[in-house]
Amino acid sequence: MDTDGPVWTFDADGEISEGRGDDARKWTYRGGLATLGERLREASDATVRTGTEVEGLAREGDQWRVETEAGATAADALVLTPPAPTTAYLLDRADWDDALCDDLVDAAARVPYRTLLSVALHYPERTDLPYYALVNPDKDHDLGWVSREECKPGHVPGDESLLIVQPSPEWSRHHYDDADDEIAVAAADRAAELLDDPDRYQFDWADVVRWRDALPDSGADRVTLDRGADAGLFFAGDWVVGEGRIHAALRSGLETGERVAETR
Ligand SMILES: Cc1cc2nc3c(=O)[nH]c(=O)nc-3n(C[C@H](O)[C@H](O)[C@H](O)COP(=O)(O)OP(=O)(O)OC[C@H]3O[C@@H](n4cnc5c(N)ncnc54)[C@H](O)[C@@H]3O)c2cc1C
């Protein structure tokens, strides 16, 4: 479904302006974006082991060994999809004595990332506003994004309201280790000032999520990554294409799937 309402902007002084009216479509699912992964899994014949952390990788002849808490699995090809810093970490520790490994670690480790805090603030009542969200395109305000989850059909019950407040990357980095309640109060204060709405100071519950490696600021060296195919190693994700958006990650995954099929 599409999200109702446009995205407007605000500047360093919290001055709100109407957007250019050229927003891309803001698709979601009634049950949340995780539905996309579930649908893809249902459409494939893949076996997916959720909640299984890959702890180690080793190259054995022309096979890979993938180590998890539950034991080791052999694979003739691997697609690494964690964020670039985790991918670099896994390869750096891999039992694989090859100059290509160092090049791949370097390519993944060089991808710069933004840190973000995301704060959900719940209120018993919603307000009618002409926009779905406000964004600070100049990145010179303590807040980068404020959106109204109730504009996504089916996401917020009754007349309740849920603000999603994302402080700027700089503010997020400085306050990353603050307590959840301090972060929530600071986010609510700034949201109330920005929206010029005193009712927004007092939320009735909050949820804070920390994303240390939230969004890649540019892509990886694709020529180097592509050399991994010689060793049955492939990469997919937003950092591979350098765009921190779900559609970019999805496209990267589909393209990598095609490459695996072509080269194996
Ligand atoms: C706060 C926030 C809001 C965003 N909002 C939007 C939005 O509105 N629209 C949009 O298009 N994009 C948005 N994005 C960006 C979008 O979420 C990402 O671009 C997208 O999720 C990237 O997909 P991915 O598959 O590359 O990586 P991820 O979604 O990060 O998936 C990587 C997966 O690898 C797993 N993993 C990591 N290490 C291991 C390991 N050792 N073993 C096994 N598994 C491992 C992780 O658990 C995770 O499931 C947002 C991002 C953030 C942080």
The ligand as an SDF file (V2000), in Angstrom:
LIG
                    3D

 53 58  0  0  0  0  0  0  0  0999 V2000
   16.3050    3.8570   10.8510 C   0  0  0  0  0  0  0  0  0  0  0  0
   16.2880    3.4580    9.4010 C   0  0  0  0  0  0  0  0  0  0  0  0
   15.2070    3.7910    8.5980 C   0  0  0  0  0  0  0  0  0  0  0  0
   15.1790    3.4300    7.2530 C   0  0  0  0  0  0  0  0  0  0  0  0
   14.0890    3.7630    6.5020 N   0  0  0  0  0  0  0  0  0  0  0  0
   14.0450    3.3940    5.2010 C   0  0  0  0  0  0  0  0  0  0  0  0
   12.9090    3.6820    4.4020 C   0  0  0  0  0  0  0  0  0  0  0  0
   11.9400    4.2910    4.8670 O   0  0  0  0  0  0  0  0  0  0  0  0
   12.9120    3.2900    3.0980 N   0  0  0  0  0  0  0  0  0  0  0  0
   13.9650    2.6050    2.5500 C   0  0  0  0  0  0  0  0  0  0  0  0
   13.9110    2.2530    1.3650 O   0  0  0  0  0  0  0  0  0  0  0  0
   15.0580    2.3110    3.2850 N   0  0  0  0  0  0  0  0  0  0  0  0
   15.1260    2.6840    4.5950 C   0  0  0  0  0  0  0  0  0  0  0  0
   16.2310    2.3880    5.3490 N   0  0  0  0  0  0  0  0  0  0  0  0
   17.3510    1.6870    4.7040 C   0  0  0  0  0  0  0  0  0  0  0  0
   17.0730    0.1890    4.5670 C   0  0  0  0  0  0  0  0  0  0  0  0
   16.6380   -0.3470    5.8010 O   0  0  0  0  0  0  0  0  0  0  0  0
   18.3780   -0.5130    4.1390 C   0  0  0  0  0  0  0  0  0  0  0  0
   18.8960    0.1090    2.9860 O   0  0  0  0  0  0  0  0  0  0  0  0
   18.1160   -1.9930    3.8370 C   0  0  0  0  0  0  0  0  0  0  0  0
   17.5590   -2.6600    4.9510 O   0  0  0  0  0  0  0  0  0  0  0  0
   19.4210   -2.6800    3.4800 C   0  0  0  0  0  0  0  0  0  0  0  0
   19.1590   -4.0310    3.2370 O   0  0  0  0  0  0  0  0  0  0  0  0
   20.3330   -5.0590    3.2760 P   0  0  0  0  0  0  0  0  0  0  0  0
   19.7470   -6.3980    2.9690 O   0  0  0  0  0  0  0  0  0  0  0  0
   21.4750   -4.5620    2.4520 O   0  0  0  0  0  0  0  0  0  0  0  0
   20.9040   -5.0400    4.7820 O   0  0  0  0  0  0  0  0  0  0  0  0
   20.1630   -5.2430    6.1450 P   0  0  0  0  0  0  0  0  0  0  0  0
   18.7090   -4.9370    6.0590 O   0  0  0  0  0  0  0  0  0  0  0  0
   21.0080   -4.5350    7.1600 O   0  0  0  0  0  0  0  0  0  0  0  0
   20.2740   -6.8190    6.3710 O   0  0  0  0  0  0  0  0  0  0  0  0
   21.4890   -7.4040    6.7610 C   0  0  0  0  0  0  0  0  0  0  0  0
   21.1330   -8.6870    7.4970 C   0  0  0  0  0  0  0  0  0  0  0  0
   22.3270   -9.4100    7.7980 O   0  0  0  0  0  0  0  0  0  0  0  0
   22.1490   -9.9830    9.0610 C   0  0  0  0  0  0  0  0  0  0  0  0
   23.4550  -10.2970    9.6220 N   0  0  0  0  0  0  0  0  0  0  0  0
   24.4190   -9.4170   10.0040 C   0  0  0  0  0  0  0  0  0  0  0  0
   25.4850  -10.0910   10.4900 N   0  0  0  0  0  0  0  0  0  0  0  0
   25.1760  -11.4060   10.3930 C   0  0  0  0  0  0  0  0  0  0  0  0
   25.8840  -12.6090   10.7350 C   0  0  0  0  0  0  0  0  0  0  0  0
   27.1240  -12.5940   11.2430 N   0  0  0  0  0  0  0  0  0  0  0  0
   25.2590  -13.7920   10.5240 N   0  0  0  0  0  0  0  0  0  0  0  0
   24.0120  -13.8470    9.9910 C   0  0  0  0  0  0  0  0  0  0  0  0
   23.2960  -12.7280    9.6320 N   0  0  0  0  0  0  0  0  0  0  0  0
   23.8950  -11.5510    9.8400 C   0  0  0  0  0  0  0  0  0  0  0  0
   21.4010   -8.9140    9.8520 C   0  0  0  0  0  0  0  0  0  0  0  0
   20.7760   -9.4940   10.9780 O   0  0  0  0  0  0  0  0  0  0  0  0
   20.4150   -8.4100    8.8250 C   0  0  0  0  0  0  0  0  0  0  0  0
   19.2340   -9.1640    8.8390 O   0  0  0  0  0  0  0  0  0  0  0  0
   16.2780    2.7260    6.6940 C   0  0  0  0  0  0  0  0  0  0  0  0
   17.3680    2.3820    7.4960 C   0  0  0  0  0  0  0  0  0  0  0  0
   17.3810    2.7490    8.8390 C   0  0  0  0  0  0  0  0  0  0  0  0
   18.5660    2.3490    9.6930 C   0  0  0  0  0  0  0  0  0  0  0  0
  1  2  1  0
  2  3  1  0
  2 52  2  0
  3  4  2  0
  4  5  1  0
  4 50  1  0
  5  6  2  0
  6  7  1  0
  6 13  1  0
  7  8  2  0
  7  9  1  0
  9 10  1  0
 10 11  2  0
 10 12  1  0
 12 13  2  0
 13 14  1  0
 14 15  1  0
 14 50  1  0
 15 16  1  0
 16 17  1  0
 16 18  1  0
 18 19  1  0
 18 20  1  0
 20 21  1  0
 20 22  1  0
 22 23  1  0
 23 24  1  0
 24 25  2  0
 24 26  1  0
 24 27  1  0
 27 28  1  0
 28 29  2  0
 28 30  1  0
 28 31  1  0
 31 32  1  0
 32 33  1  0
 33 34  1  0
 33 48  1  0
 34 35  1  0
 35 36  1  0
 35 46  1  0
 36 37  1  0
 36 45  1  0
 37 38  2  0
 38 39  1  0
 39 40  1  0
 39 45  2  0
 40 41  1  0
 40 42  2  0
 42 43  1  0
 43 44  2  0
 44 45  1  0
 46 47  1  0
 46 48  1  0
 48 49  1  0
 50 51  2  0
 51 52  1  0
 52 53  1  0
M  END
$$$$
